[in-house]
Amino acid sequence: MDSKDTAATIRIYAAAWARGDIATIFSLYHPEFTLHYPGANRLSGVHRGKEAALAAMREFGIATQRKLVEIVAAMAGEGYASIIANEQFHVMADPPVLQRIAAYRVVDGTMRECWMYDGDQSLIDRLIGS
């Protein structure tokens, strides 16, 4: 997959995320999609397969009550893409906004793998818990 195809895929994904189009987002995950969550919390580690990855993302959303504030940037190269996003975590009285980076491996127009990087991993670990 060349960088133009990867760029088109990440643009579709970012636009869907910005408008809350979950159906389009889910359709871009390959059945073997793998999610890598860093940190020291109950969701840290590797979630293999679309179902496992989506379950981990659902748990993350419930635990943090995250809401997208803005997509800062979407970038692509040959076979890899990333999104920098600001998200607010409404589980706290004074919801912080954190910058998060999602780095994707893109194959044939689908997301095959994602590595998440959080601006404040210790806060994420506390919110998710062990």
N, CA, C and O atoms as CSV, one atom per row, in Angstrom:
chain,resi,resn,atom,element,x,y,z
A,1,MET,N,N,0.857,-1.175,0.000
A,1,MET,CA,C,0.000,0.000,0.000
A,1,MET,C,C,0.894,1.226,0.000
A,1,MET,O,O,1.785,1.345,0.841
A,2,ASP,N,N,0.667,2.133,-0.929
A,2,ASP,CA,C,1.518,3.312,-0.984
A,2,ASP,C,C,0.994,4.396,-0.040
A,2,ASP,O,O,-0.092,4.276,0.528
A,3,SER,N,N,1.784,5.444,0.110
A,3,SER,CA,C,1.452,6.480,1.086
A,3,SER,C,C,0.150,7.212,0.746
A,3,SER,O,O,-0.537,7.688,1.649
A,4,LYS,N,N,-0.201,7.312,-0.547
A,4,LYS,CA,C,-1.462,7.967,-0.914
A,4,LYS,C,C,-2.659,7.156,-0.425
A,4,LYS,O,O,-3.631,7.722,0.075
A,5,ASP,N,N,-2.593,5.827,-0.569
A,5,ASP,CA,C,-3.679,4.973,-0.097
A,5,ASP,C,C,-3.782,5.022,1.428
A,5,ASP,O,O,-4.878,5.080,1.986
A,6,THR,N,N,-2.633,4.997,2.087
A,6,THR,CA,C,-2.616,5.075,3.545
A,6,THR,C,C,-3.181,6.414,4.004
A,6,THR,O,O,-3.955,6.467,4.959
A,7,ALA,N,N,-2.799,7.493,3.330
A,7,ALA,CA,C,-3.300,8.824,3.671
A,7,ALA,C,C,-4.815,8.896,3.489
A,7,ALA,O,O,-5.511,9.490,4.314
A,8,ALA,N,N,-5.324,8.303,2.426
A,8,ALA,CA,C,-6.776,8.307,2.193
A,8,ALA,C,C,-7.494,7.562,3.316
A,8,ALA,O,O,-8.534,8.012,3.798
A,9,THR,N,N,-6.945,6.433,3.728
A,9,THR,CA,C,-7.561,5.640,4.801
A,9,THR,C,C,-7.577,6.421,6.107
A,9,THR,O,O,-8.599,6.451,6.793
A,10,ILE,N,N,-6.464,7.052,6.462
A,10,ILE,CA,C,-6.418,7.772,7.745
A,10,ILE,C,C,-7.302,9.016,7.706
A,10,ILE,O,O,-7.848,9.414,8.735
A,11,ARG,N,N,-7.451,9.631,6.539
A,11,ARG,CA,C,-8.358,10.786,6.426
A,11,ARG,C,C,-9.811,10.351,6.652
A,11,ARG,O,O,-10.567,11.032,7.345
A,12,ILE,N,N,-10.193,9.217,6.066
A,12,ILE,CA,C,-11.544,8.687,6.268
A,12,ILE,C,C,-11.771,8.378,7.748
A,12,ILE,O,O,-12.809,8.718,8.316
A,13,TYR,N,N,-10.786,7.732,8.356
A,13,TYR,CA,C,-10.875,7.355,9.768
A,13,TYR,C,C,-10.982,8.599,10.656
A,13,TYR,O,O,-11.853,8.666,11.523
A,14,ALA,N,N,-10.108,9.577,10.446
A,14,ALA,CA,C,-10.104,10.796,11.261
A,14,ALA,C,C,-11.410,11.564,11.116
A,14,ALA,O,O,-11.948,12.061,12.106
A,15,ALA,N,N,-11.922,11.665,9.901
A,15,ALA,CA,C,-13.187,12.366,9.677
A,15,ALA,C,C,-14.336,11.643,10.376
A,15,ALA,O,O,-15.210,12.283,10.959
A,16,ALA,N,N,-14.336,10.315,10.318
A,16,ALA,CA,C,-15.375,9.534,10.998
A,16,ALA,C,C,-15.292,9.738,12.503
A,16,ALA,O,O,-16.319,9.890,13.164
A,17,TRP,N,N,-14.082,9.742,13.052
A,17,TRP,CA,C,-13.896,9.947,14.487
A,17,TRP,C,C,-14.405,11.334,14.881
A,17,TRP,O,O,-15.101,11.482,15.886
A,18,ALA,N,N,-14.060,12.336,14.095
A,18,ALA,CA,C,-14.457,13.714,14.401
A,18,ALA,C,C,-15.977,13.883,14.413
A,18,ALA,O,O,-16.502,14.679,15.192
A,19,ARG,N,N,-16.683,13.147,13.564
A,19,ARG,CA,C,-18.148,13.289,13.523
A,19,ARG,C,C,-18.866,12.212,14.344
A,19,ARG,O,O,-20.096,12.162,14.361
A,20,GLY,N,N,-18.101,11.355,15.024
A,20,GLY,CA,C,-18.707,10.328,15.870
A,20,GLY,C,C,-19.348,9.198,15.104
A,20,GLY,O,O,-20.295,8.580,15.588
A,21,ASP,N,N,-18.850,8.919,13.920
A,21,ASP,CA,C,-19.394,7.877,13.046
A,21,ASP,C,C,-18.756,6.526,13.393
A,21,ASP,O,O,-17.807,6.086,12.745
A,22,ILE,N,N,-19.294,5.892,14.413
A,22,ILE,CA,C,-18.747,4.634,14.923
A,22,ILE,C,C,-18.817,3.526,13.878
A,22,ILE,O,O,-17.896,2.713,13.793
A,23,ALA,N,N,-19.872,3.471,13.089
A,23,ALA,CA,C,-20.009,2.423,12.073
A,23,ALA,C,C,-18.851,2.473,11.078
A,23,ALA,O,O,-18.292,1.434,10.728
A,24,THR,N,N,-18.491,3.661,10.624
A,24,THR,CA,C,-17.366,3.781,9.685
A,24,THR,C,C,-16.060,3.413,10.360
A,24,THR,O,O,-15.235,2.709,9.779
A,25,ILE,N,N,-15.867,3.883,11.579
A,25,ILE,CA,C,-14.644,3.550,12.319
A,25,ILE,C,C,-14.507,2.032,12.429
A,25,ILE,O,O,-13.462,1.478,12.088
A,26,PHE,N,N,-15.558,1.357,12.903
A,26,PHE,CA,C,-15.497,-0.092,13.086
A,26,PHE,C,C,-15.281,-0.818,11.760
A,26,PHE,O,O,-14.621,-1.856,11.720
A,27,SER,N,N,-15.830,-0.279,10.686
A,27,SER,CA,C,-15.669,-0.932,9.385
A,27,SER,C,C,-14.224,-0.872,8.885
A,27,SER,O,O,-13.829,-1.671,8.036
A,28,LEU,N,N,-13.453,0.051,9.396
A,28,LEU,CA,C,-12.056,0.179,8.967
A,28,LEU,C,C,-11.106,-0.745,9.738
A,28,LEU,O,O,-9.937,-0.870,9.373
A,29,TYR,N,N,-11.593,-1.384,10.787
A,29,TYR,CA,C,-10.760,-2.333,11.531
A,29,TYR,C,C,-10.809,-3.694,10.844
A,29,TYR,O,O,-11.886,-4.240,10.605
A,30,HIS,N,N,-9.659,-4.226,10.537
A,30,HIS,CA,C,-9.552,-5.565,9.967
A,30,HIS,C,C,-9.980,-6.587,11.025
A,30,HIS,O,O,-9.820,-6.317,12.216
A,31,PRO,N,N,-10.515,-7.743,10.641
A,31,PRO,CA,C,-10.893,-8.759,11.627
A,31,PRO,C,C,-9.738,-9.163,12.557
A,31,PRO,O,O,-9.977,-9.577,13.691
A,32,GLU,N,N,-8.515,-9.046,12.092
A,32,GLU,CA,C,-7.352,-9.395,12.912
A,32,GLU,C,C,-6.709,-8.165,13.562
A,32,GLU,O,O,-5.561,-8.217,14.004
A,33,PHE,N,N,-7.458,-7.061,13.617
A,33,PHE,CA,C,-6.957,-5.825,14.222
A,33,PHE,C,C,-6.383,-6.104,15.607
A,33,PHE,O,O,-6.983,-6.825,16.404
A,34,THR,N,N,-5.224,-5.529,15.883
A,34,THR,CA,C,-4.553,-5.706,17.169
A,34,THR,C,C,-4.308,-4.345,17.791
A,34,THR,O,O,-3.797,-3.433,17.140
A,35,LEU,N,N,-4.679,-4.217,19.063
A,35,LEU,CA,C,-4.535,-2.969,19.811
A,35,LEU,C,C,-3.491,-3.155,20.901
A,35,LEU,O,O,-3.540,-4.118,21.665
A,36,HIS,N,N,-2.547,-2.223,20.964
A,36,HIS,CA,C,-1.493,-2.229,21.982
A,36,HIS,C,C,-1.738,-1.058,22.932
A,36,HIS,O,O,-1.634,0.101,22.532
A,37,TYR,N,N,-2.062,-1.360,24.184
A,37,TYR,CA,C,-2.241,-0.323,25.203
A,37,TYR,C,C,-1.034,-0.353,26.130
A,37,TYR,O,O,-0.692,-1.412,26.658
A,38,PRO,N,N,-0.386,0.784,26.337
A,38,PRO,CA,C,0.768,0.841,27.233
A,38,PRO,C,C,0.322,0.966,28.689
A,38,PRO,O,O,-0.871,0.911,28.988
A,39,GLY,N,N,1.260,1.130,29.561
A,39,GLY,CA,C,0.969,1.457,30.949
A,39,GLY,C,C,0.935,0.272,31.878
A,39,GLY,O,O,1.345,-0.841,31.548
A,40,ALA,N,N,0.421,0.570,33.072
A,40,ALA,CA,C,0.322,-0.426,34.140
A,40,ALA,C,C,-1.097,-0.390,34.686
A,40,ALA,O,O,-1.326,0.010,35.827
A,41,ASN,N,N,-2.042,-0.810,33.860
A,41,ASN,CA,C,-3.438,-0.843,34.283
A,41,ASN,C,C,-4.071,-2.126,33.742
A,41,ASN,O,O,-3.425,-2.891,33.026
A,42,ARG,N,N,-5.317,-2.349,34.084
A,42,ARG,CA,C,-5.966,-3.618,33.716
A,42,ARG,C,C,-6.154,-3.799,32.215
A,42,ARG,O,O,-6.425,-4.911,31.763
A,43,LEU,N,N,-6.016,-2.727,31.428
A,43,LEU,CA,C,-6.144,-2.845,29.974
A,43,LEU,C,C,-4.797,-2.837,29.259
A,43,LEU,O,O,-4.740,-2.997,28.039
A,44,SER,N,N,-3.720,-2.652,30.004
A,44,SER,CA,C,-2.384,-2.643,29.393
A,44,SER,C,C,-2.097,-3.981,28.742
A,44,SER,O,O,-2.468,-5.036,29.256
A,45,GLY,N,N,-1.430,-3.916,27.603
A,45,GLY,CA,C,-1.059,-5.141,26.919
A,45,GLY,C,C,-1.583,-5.164,25.498
A,45,GLY,O,O,-1.920,-4.129,24.923
A,46,VAL,N,N,-1.644,-6.357,24.948
A,46,VAL,CA,C,-2.021,-6.553,23.554
A,46,VAL,C,C,-3.401,-7.201,23.486
A,46,VAL,O,O,-3.663,-8.212,24.137
A,47,HIS,N,N,-4.274,-6.595,22.684
A,47,HIS,CA,C,-5.632,-7.106,22.482
A,47,HIS,C,C,-5.731,-7.524,21.021
A,47,HIS,O,O,-5.858,-6.682,20.133
A,48,ARG,N,N,-5.672,-8.833,20.778
A,48,ARG,CA,C,-5.627,-9.382,19.416
A,48,ARG,C,C,-7.020,-9.726,18.905
A,48,ARG,O,O,-7.822,-10.353,19.597
A,49,GLY,N,N,-7.280,-9.300,17.685
A,49,GLY,CA,C,-8.568,-9.555,17.060
A,49,GLY,C,C,-9.506,-8.378,17.287
A,49,GLY,O,O,-9.476,-7.725,18.330
A,50,LYS,N,N,-10.331,-8.127,16.290
A,50,LYS,CA,C,-11.236,-6.978,16.328
A,50,LYS,C,C,-12.136,-7.002,17.556
A,50,LYS,O,O,-12.311,-5.973,18.208
A,51,GLU,N,N,-12.707,-8.155,17.885
A,51,GLU,CA,C,-13.610,-8.242,19.038
A,51,GLU,C,C,-12.906,-7.896,20.338
A,51,GLU,O,O,-13.445,-7.147,21.153
A,52,ALA,N,N,-11.702,-8.434,20.543
A,52,ALA,CA,C,-10.950,-8.160,21.768
A,52,ALA,C,C,-10.546,-6.691,21.840
A,52,ALA,O,O,-10.620,-6.075,22.904
A,53,ALA,N,N,-10.122,-6.133,20.715
A,53,ALA,CA,C,-9.718,-4.725,20.679
A,53,ALA,C,C,-10.911,-3.817,20.968
A,53,ALA,O,O,-10.798,-2.869,21.745
A,54,LEU,N,N,-12.051,-4.105,20.346
A,54,LEU,CA,C,-13.235,-3.285,20.582
A,54,LEU,C,C,-13.705,-3.391,22.034
A,54,LEU,O,O,-14.158,-2.401,22.610
A,55,ALA,N,N,-13.602,-4.572,22.624
A,55,ALA,CA,C,-13.974,-4.744,24.031
A,55,ALA,C,C,-13.064,-3.900,24.928
A,55,ALA,O,O,-13.540,-3.270,25.873
A,56,ALA,N,N,-11.776,-3.884,24.642
A,56,ALA,CA,C,-10.841,-3.070,25.425
A,56,ALA,C,C,-11.150,-1.586,25.258
A,56,ALA,O,O,-11.107,-0.832,26.231
A,57,MET,N,N,-11.461,-1.160,24.033
A,57,MET,CA,C,-11.795,0.243,23.794
A,57,MET,C,C,-13.082,0.633,24.525
A,57,MET,O,O,-13.183,1.732,25.072
A,58,ARG,N,N,-14.064,-0.273,24.531
A,58,ARG,CA,C,-15.304,-0.005,25.265
A,58,ARG,C,C,-15.023,0.168,26.757
A,58,ARG,O,O,-15.525,1.101,27.384
A,59,GLU,N,N,-14.220,-0.734,27.323
A,59,GLU,CA,C,-13.865,-0.644,28.743
A,59,GLU,C,C,-13.137,0.660,29.039
A,59,GLU,O,O,-13.394,1.307,30.055
A,60,PHE,N,N,-12.222,1.044,28.142
A,60,PHE,CA,C,-11.489,2.298,28.304
A,60,PHE,C,C,-12.463,3.473,28.314
A,60,PHE,O,O,-12.359,4.360,29.160
A,61,GLY,N,N,-13.397,3.480,27.388
A,61,GLY,CA,C,-14.379,4.554,27.298
A,61,GLY,C,C,-15.253,4.655,28.533
A,61,GLY,O,O,-15.543,5.753,29.008
A,62,ILE,N,N,-15.670,3.517,29.051
A,62,ILE,CA,C,-16.501,3.504,30.260
A,62,ILE,C,C,-15.706,4.021,31.451
A,62,ILE,O,O,-16.213,4.825,32.234
A,63,ALA,N,N,-14.471,3.569,31.592
A,63,ALA,CA,C,-13.639,3.949,32.737
A,63,ALA,C,C,-13.235,5.425,32.713
A,63,ALA,O,O,-13.067,6.037,33.768
A,64,THR,N,N,-13.081,5.993,31.531
A,64,THR,CA,C,-12.582,7.373,31.431
A,64,THR,C,C,-13.653,8.383,31.031
A,64,THR,O,O,-13.481,9.585,31.237
A,65,GLN,N,N,-14.759,7.901,30.461
A,65,GLN,CA,C,-15.798,8.772,29.899
A,65,GLN,C,C,-15.154,9.793,28.943
A,65,GLN,O,O,-15.430,10.991,29.007
A,66,ARG,N,N,-14.302,9.285,28.070
A,66,ARG,CA,C,-13.554,10.142,27.150
A,66,ARG,C,C,-14.455,10.739,26.079
A,66,ARG,O,O,-15.417,10.121,25.623
A,67,LYS,N,N,-14.116,11.942,25.701
A,67,LYS,CA,C,-14.803,12.638,24.613
A,67,LYS,C,C,-13.736,13.321,23.759
A,67,LYS,O,O,-12.826,13.964,24.281
A,68,LEU,N,N,-13.859,13.176,22.480
A,68,LEU,CA,C,-12.933,13.835,21.568
A,68,LEU,C,C,-13.143,15.343,21.632
A,68,LEU,O,O,-14.269,15.825,21.513
A,69,VAL,N,N,-12.056,16.083,21.820
A,69,VAL,CA,C,-12.084,17.539,21.773
A,69,VAL,C,C,-11.737,17.985,20.364
A,69,VAL,O,O,-12.435,18.807,19.769
A,70,GLU,N,N,-10.639,17.427,19.831
A,70,GLU,CA,C,-10.242,17.769,18.458
A,70,GLU,C,C,-9.214,16.782,17.936
A,70,GLU,O,O,-8.442,16.189,18.690
A,71,ILE,N,N,-9.230,16.629,16.625
A,71,ILE,CA,C,-8.154,15.935,15.928
A,71,ILE,C,C,-7.130,17.015,15.615
A,71,ILE,O,O,-7.421,17.957,14.879
A,72,VAL,N,N,-5.947,16.880,16.167
A,72,VAL,CA,C,-4.895,17.873,15.965
A,72,VAL,C,C,-4.213,17.657,14.620
A,72,VAL,O,O,-3.954,18.608,13.883
A,73,ALA,N,N,-3.927,16.394,14.309
A,73,ALA,CA,C,-3.236,16.082,13.054
A,73,ALA,C,C,-3.477,14.630,12.686
A,73,ALA,O,O,-3.664,13.772,13.548
A,74,ALA,N,N,-3.468,14.377,11.390
A,74,ALA,CA,C,-3.504,13.016,10.851
A,74,ALA,C,C,-2.376,12.951,9.828
A,74,ALA,O,O,-2.304,13.771,8.913
A,75,MET,N,N,-1.504,11.975,9.992
A,75,MET,CA,C,-0.317,11.859,9.144
A,75,MET,C,C,-0.207,10.455,8.590
A,75,MET,O,O,-0.675,9.497,9.205
A,76,ALA,N,N,0.416,10.334,7.420
A,76,ALA,CA,C,0.539,9.013,6.804
A,76,ALA,C,C,1.842,8.895,6.031
A,76,ALA,O,O,2.352,9.860,5.464
A,77,GLY,N,N,2.354,7.685,6.032
A,77,GLY,CA,C,3.490,7.296,5.212
A,77,GLY,C,C,3.118,5.983,4.555
A,77,GLY,O,O,1.944,5.617,4.508
A,78,GLU,N,N,4.101,5.281,4.053
A,78,GLU,CA,C,3.822,4.010,3.381
A,78,GLU,C,C,3.486,2.927,4.398
A,78,GLU,O,O,4.370,2.405,5.077
A,79,GLY,N,N,2.195,2.594,4.498
A,79,GLY,CA,C,1.750,1.509,5.366
A,79,GLY,C,C,1.546,1.878,6.823
A,79,GLY,O,O,1.088,1.050,7.609
A,80,TYR,N,N,1.875,3.099,7.195
A,80,TYR,CA,C,1.708,3.531,8.587
A,80,TYR,C,C,1.079,4.911,8.613
A,80,TYR,O,O,1.302,5.733,7.724
A,81,ALA,N,N,0.282,5.151,9.657
A,81,ALA,CA,C,-0.375,6.443,9.811
A,81,ALA,C,C,-0.536,6.724,11.295
A,81,ALA,O,O,-0.458,5.817,12.124
A,82,SER,N,N,-0.761,7.980,11.617
A,82,SER,CA,C,-1.013,8.323,13.011
A,82,SER,C,C,-1.977,9.484,13.110
A,82,SER,O,O,-2.124,10.294,12.194
A,83,ILE,N,N,-2.625,9.531,14.256
A,83,ILE,CA,C,-3.531,10.628,14.580
A,83,ILE,C,C,-3.106,11.172,15.936
A,83,ILE,O,O,-2.886,10.418,16.884
A,84,ILE,N,N,-2.996,12.485,16.012
A,84,ILE,CA,C,-2.806,13.160,17.290
A,84,ILE,C,C,-4.156,13.764,17.631
A,84,ILE,O,O,-4.719,14.526,16.845
A,85,ALA,N,N,-4.671,13.427,18.795
A,85,ALA,CA,C,-5.996,13.896,19.199
A,85,ALA,C,C,-5.950,14.416,20.631
A,85,ALA,O,O,-5.173,13.933,21.455
A,86,ASN,N,N,-6.777,15.390,20.911
A,86,ASN,CA,C,-6.995,15.851,22.271
A,86,ASN,C,C,-8.325,15.281,22.729
A,86,ASN,O,O,-9.346,15.431,22.059
A,87,GLU,N,N,-8.296,14.628,23.874
A,87,GLU,CA,C,-9.511,14.054,24.440
A,87,GLU,C,C,-9.689,14.542,25.866
A,87,GLU,O,O,-8.718,14.782,26.584
A,88,GLN,N,N,-10.942,14.686,26.261
A,88,GLN,CA,C,-11.259,15.103,27.614
A,88,GLN,C,C,-11.853,13.917,28.357
A,88,GLN,O,O,-12.652,13.160,27.806
A,89,PHE,N,N,-11.454,13.764,29.615
A,89,PHE,CA,C,-11.853,12.621,30.422
A,89,PHE,C,C,-12.843,13.079,31.490
A,89,PHE,O,O,-12.450,13.637,32.515
A,90,HIS,N,N,-14.129,12.838,31.240
A,90,HIS,CA,C,-15.212,13.378,32.064
A,90,HIS,C,C,-15.506,12.574,33.315
A,90,HIS,O,O,-16.514,12.824,33.978
A,91,VAL,N,N,-14.673,11.635,33.652
A,91,VAL,CA,C,-14.867,10.859,34.869
A,91,VAL,C,C,-14.410,11.657,36.096
A,91,VAL,O,O,-14.700,11.280,37.232
A,92,MET,N,N,-13.698,12.752,35.858
A,92,MET,CA,C,-13.176,13.572,36.949
A,92,MET,C,C,-14.001,14.859,37.079
A,92,MET,O,O,-14.622,15.304,36.114
A,93,ALA,N,N,-14.001,15.451,38.278
A,93,ALA,CA,C,-14.762,16.680,38.527
A,93,ALA,C,C,-14.295,17.816,37.618
A,93,ALA,O,O,-15.120,18.553,37.079
A,94,ASP,N,N,-13.004,17.960,37.447
A,94,ASP,CA,C,-12.441,18.976,36.554
A,94,ASP,C,C,-11.783,18.224,35.400
A,94,ASP,O,O,-10.580,17.966,35.440
A,95,PRO,N,N,-12.562,17.865,34.363
A,95,PRO,CA,C,-12.078,16.952,33.317
A,95,PRO,C,C,-10.827,17.468,32.600
A,95,PRO,O,O,-10.858,18.522,31.966
A,96,PRO,N,N,-9.737,16.723,32.706
A,96,PRO,CA,C,-8.527,17.136,32.008
A,96,PRO,C,C,-8.621,16.834,30.511
A,96,PRO,O,O,-9.350,15.936,30.092
A,97,VAL,N,N,-7.879,17.591,29.720
A,97,VAL,CA,C,-7.727,17.318,28.301
A,97,VAL,C,C,-6.316,16.774,28.112
A,97,VAL,O,O,-5.334,17.419,28.477
A,98,LEU,N,N,-6.233,15.584,27.538
A,98,LEU,CA,C,-4.940,14.956,27.296
A,98,LEU,C,C,-4.720,14.774,25.807
A,98,LEU,O,O,-5.649,14.515,25.041
A,99,GLN,N,N,-3.476,14.915,25.427
A,99,GLN,CA,C,-3.131,14.612,24.042
A,99,GLN,C,C,-2.795,13.133,23.963
A,99,GLN,O,O,-2.064,12.593,24.792
A,100,ARG,N,N,-3.353,12.493,22.937
A,100,ARG,CA,C,-3.133,11.065,22.714
A,100,ARG,C,C,-2.669,10.880,21.280
A,100,ARG,O,O,-3.106,11.588,20.373
A,101,ILE,N,N,-1.786,9.925,21.092
A,101,ILE,CA,C,-1.311,9.591,19.750
A,101,ILE,C,C,-1.659,8.139,19.477
A,101,ILE,O,O,-1.341,7.247,20.263
A,102,ALA,N,N,-2.315,7.921,18.354
A,102,ALA,CA,C,-2.627,6.568,17.888
A,102,ALA,C,C,-1.799,6.338,16.626
A,102,ALA,O,O,-1.956,7.043,15.629
A,103,ALA,N,N,-0.927,5.354,16.684
A,103,ALA,CA,C,-0.088,5.007,15.529
A,103,ALA,C,C,-0.622,3.705,14.941
A,103,ALA,O,O,-0.752,2.703,15.644
A,104,TYR,N,N,-0.927,3.727,13.650
A,104,TYR,CA,C,-1.581,2.604,12.988
A,104,TYR,C,C,-0.707,1.973,11.913
A,104,TYR,O,O,0.066,2.649,11.234
A,105,ARG,N,N,-0.850,0.660,11.777
A,105,ARG,CA,C,-0.348,-0.044,10.589
A,105,ARG,C,C,-1.575,-0.258,9.720
A,105,ARG,O,O,-2.580,-0.814,10.164
A,106,VAL,N,N,-1.478,0.193,8.473
A,106,VAL,CA,C,-2.608,0.160,7.547
A,106,VAL,C,C,-2.261,-0.750,6.375
A,106,VAL,O,O,-1.220,-0.588,5.737
A,107,VAL,N,N,-3.150,-1.716,6.096
A,107,VAL,CA,C,-2.940,-2.645,4.994
A,107,VAL,C,C,-4.237,-2.743,4.193
A,107,VAL,O,O,-5.303,-3.000,4.754
A,108,ASP,N,N,-4.142,-2.540,2.901
A,108,ASP,CA,C,-5.299,-2.664,2.012
A,108,ASP,C,C,-6.514,-1.883,2.499
A,108,ASP,O,O,-7.640,-2.378,2.446
A,109,GLY,N,N,-6.283,-0.668,2.969
A,109,GLY,CA,C,-7.379,0.198,3.370
A,109,GLY,C,C,-8.018,-0.120,4.701
A,109,GLY,O,O,-9.075,0.423,5.024
A,110,THR,N,N,-7.389,-1.003,5.497
A,110,THR,CA,C,-7.924,-1.313,6.824
A,110,THR,C,C,-6.840,-1.130,7.881
A,110,THR,O,O,-5.646,-1.253,7.608
A,111,MET,N,N,-7.292,-0.833,9.090
A,111,MET,CA,C,-6.392,-0.716,10.229
A,111,MET,C,C,-6.090,-2.132,10.705
A,111,MET,O,O,-6.997,-2.887,11.056
A,112,ARG,N,N,-4.816,-2.481,10.712
A,112,ARG,CA,C,-4.430,-3.827,11.153
A,112,ARG,C,C,-3.882,-3.816,12.570
A,112,ARG,O,O,-3.980,-4.811,13.288
A,113,GLU,N,N,-3.299,-2.679,12.975
A,113,GLU,CA,C,-2.663,-2.635,14.277
A,113,GLU,C,C,-2.641,-1.192,14.758
A,113,GLU,O,O,-2.548,-0.264,13.954
A,114,CYS,N,N,-2.726,-1.004,16.084
A,114,CYS,CA,C,-2.683,0.334,16.665
A,114,CYS,C,C,-1.888,0.306,17.957
A,114,CYS,O,O,-2.047,-0.589,18.787
A,115,TRP,N,N,-1.028,1.304,18.110
A,115,TRP,CA,C,-0.276,1.528,19.341
A,115,TRP,C,C,-0.738,2.863,19.895
A,115,TRP,O,O,-0.677,3.877,19.200
A,116,MET,N,N,-1.197,2.877,21.136
A,116,MET,CA,C,-1.667,4.110,21.769
A,116,MET,C,C,-0.571,4.695,22.643
A,116,MET,O,O,0.162,3.967,23.312
A,117,TYR,N,N,-0.467,6.022,22.629
A,117,TYR,CA,C,0.481,6.761,23.465
A,117,TYR,C,C,-0.284,7.908,24.107
A,117,TYR,O,O,-0.881,8.729,23.412
A,118,ASP,N,N,-0.265,7.962,25.432
A,118,ASP,CA,C,-1.021,8.970,26.160
A,118,ASP,C,C,-0.106,10.031,26.738
A,118,ASP,O,O,1.005,9.735,27.178
A,119,GLY,N,N,-0.577,11.267,26.736
A,119,GLY,CA,C,0.188,12.396,27.242
A,119,GLY,C,C,0.472,12.321,28.736
A,119,GLY,O,O,1.438,12.921,29.207
A,120,ASP,N,N,-0.344,11.601,29.483
A,120,ASP,CA,C,-0.140,11.429,30.922
A,120,ASP,C,C,-0.505,9.988,31.278
A,120,ASP,O,O,-1.611,9.706,31.736
A,121,GLN,N,N,0.447,9.090,31.056
A,121,GLN,CA,C,0.169,7.665,31.265
A,121,GLN,C,C,-0.174,7.352,32.714
A,121,GLN,O,O,-0.997,6.473,32.970
A,122,SER,N,N,0.435,8.048,33.669
A,122,SER,CA,C,0.130,7.756,35.068
A,122,SER,C,C,-1.330,8.104,35.409
A,122,SER,O,O,-1.965,7.407,36.200
A,123,LEU,N,N,-1.856,9.176,34.813
A,123,LEU,CA,C,-3.263,9.498,35.012
A,123,LEU,C,C,-4.151,8.414,34.400
A,123,LEU,O,O,-5.121,7.982,35.024
A,124,ILE,N,N,-3.833,7.983,33.214
A,124,ILE,CA,C,-4.604,6.904,32.568
A,124,ILE,C,C,-4.581,5.664,33.440
A,124,ILE,O,O,-5.618,5.033,33.647
A,125,ASP,N,N,-3.409,5.306,33.954
A,125,ASP,CA,C,-3.304,4.119,34.813
A,125,ASP,C,C,-4.201,4.248,36.046
A,125,ASP,O,O,-4.841,3.279,36.455
A,126,ARG,N,N,-4.245,5.441,36.634
A,126,ARG,CA,C,-5.100,5.649,37.809
A,126,ARG,C,C,-6.588,5.565,37.437
A,126,ARG,O,O,-7.382,4.989,38.181
A,127,LEU,N,N,-6.958,6.132,36.300
A,127,LEU,CA,C,-8.357,6.094,35.887
A,127,LEU,C,C,-8.842,4.684,35.557
A,127,LEU,O,O,-9.964,4.311,35.897
A,128,ILE,N,N,-7.996,3.911,34.898
A,128,ILE,CA,C,-8.368,2.542,34.493
A,128,ILE,C,C,-8.282,1.584,35.684
A,128,ILE,O,O,-9.144,0.722,35.849
A,129,GLY,N,N,-7.270,1.730,36.494
A,129,GLY,CA,C,-7.091,0.860,37.646
A,129,GLY,C,C,-6.479,-0.476,37.269
A,129,GLY,O,O,-6.322,-0.808,36.094
A,130,SER,N,N,-6.139,-1.232,38.306
A,130,SER,CA,C,-5.472,-2.522,38.080
A,130,SER,C,C,-6.453,-3.676,38.063
A,130,SER,O,O,-6.050,-4.826,37.885
